[in-house]
Each structure stands twice: as structure tokens, then as C-alpha cells.
Amino acid sequence: MSINKPIRVSLTKQIADEFENAILRGDWKVGEKIPSEPELCTQFNVSRNTIREALQSLIQASVLSSRQGSGTYVIASSRFEANMKEMLTKSSVNEIAEVRWFLEKQIVRLAAERCNENDIRNMKEALLERNTIKDTVKENSVADLKFHIEITKACHNSIFYDLYKSISKYIQTEIHNKNLKNLDENKIDNFHIELFENISSHNPDKASNTIEKILNL
């Protein structure tokens, strides 16, 4: 029988993993400043050099960003998101649109098949907020994205969720760039109501057809 030898993980790697876990749990949120090096030394009871090396590994991975005279900030929720951001910045608008098309169609199908009562409640609340807010384009797109994020959670696939979150910034940009004045808001709202109803009634085919209508706007 072949047994793999255990791999010793360095203290720096352990601390870096703890930092990533703090981000994933939401203790350190994207856009926020993290505790100072002295505070982290006290919290983890390790040397400043170990803290610095752990921070540097996440800075190099584009998860954290060090700002001279200000501190260190979270700029991505994970290494996965950081890698996706780098890839997306090098991709064309058409490539991102194609990925979004196939991703969203599969997400709504899975959500329709797998959503539970809690998912339905969260989607309904996000839908109400989405269809109630009629302010700036930015505020509207944030509320719209929140609804679609809840749908993504309802598909119960962590990879789909990470992928969708990663491209969400670019989806918002796409929404901002559209001339929304030429679109019928009531029609768009009704499409989203229809999407919710098809997902909550566990009808993947109808949900897929409805998301196509939305994506074709």
C-alpha cells in the first residue's frame, strides 16, 4: 500500500490561510482595511516577520493591497476571485457576455431544481427590493445584481457562486453602459417576477427561457 508522506505546512502558510479564512467568513470585508501588523502579531502570537511574509503572499496573489501611509486593504474575497479578475481584465466584452449567457442559464436551471424554502424567501426579498428601487443606474444595478446573487446561492454550487461573483463587477458595468431610458422598466420588472416564479415553482425549462429574455434586453 502506498502512503503519501504528510506535508509540513510552514507557519507563514498557516497564518496566510487564517487571513484568507477571515476574508471568507466576512470578518475582513472587501474594501476594508485590515488590522495593523502589530495588532496581528498580538492576535496570532507570532513574529512581525511571519505576519509580514503572510501578508506579502496575499498581496502578491492580489487578494490584499498595501497602500503607502494608509495600511493594507482587502481587494478580493479569495485567490480564486483575484485570478478571475485578472483573467477578466484581459478578456473581451464579447467573451464575458458569452460566459455570462451560458453561466446564468445553467444557474437558473439548477436553482429551479434545488431551491429550498429559505432560498425562495431570500430571492423574494431581493426581488422586492430590486423592483422597488428606482433611483440611479448604479443603485438599480446593485439591487438587480443582489437578486441574481440570491438565485446563484439557490443553485447550491459553490463554484458557480464564485464564478458569478467574480464576473459580477463586469455585469454591473454592462448594465451601466446600457441606455436604460430606452427600455420598458415595467417589462423588465415583470421578466424578473416571471423568473422568480419559475424558479420557486421548480420549473427549470421556463426559468431558462425567462433568463434568455432578460439577457436579450
Secondary structure, 3 states (H helix, E strand, C coil): CCCCCCCCCCHHHHHHHHHHHHHHHCCCCCCCECCCHHHHHHHHCCCHHHHHHHHHHHHHCCCEEEECCCEEEECCCCHHHHHHHHHHHCCCHHHHHHHHHHHHHHHHHHHHHHCCHHHHHHHHHHHHHHHHCCCCHHHHHHHHHHHHHHHHHHCCCHHHHHHHHHHHHHHHHHHHHCCHHHCCHHHHHHHHHHHHHHHHCCCHHHHHHHHHHHHCC
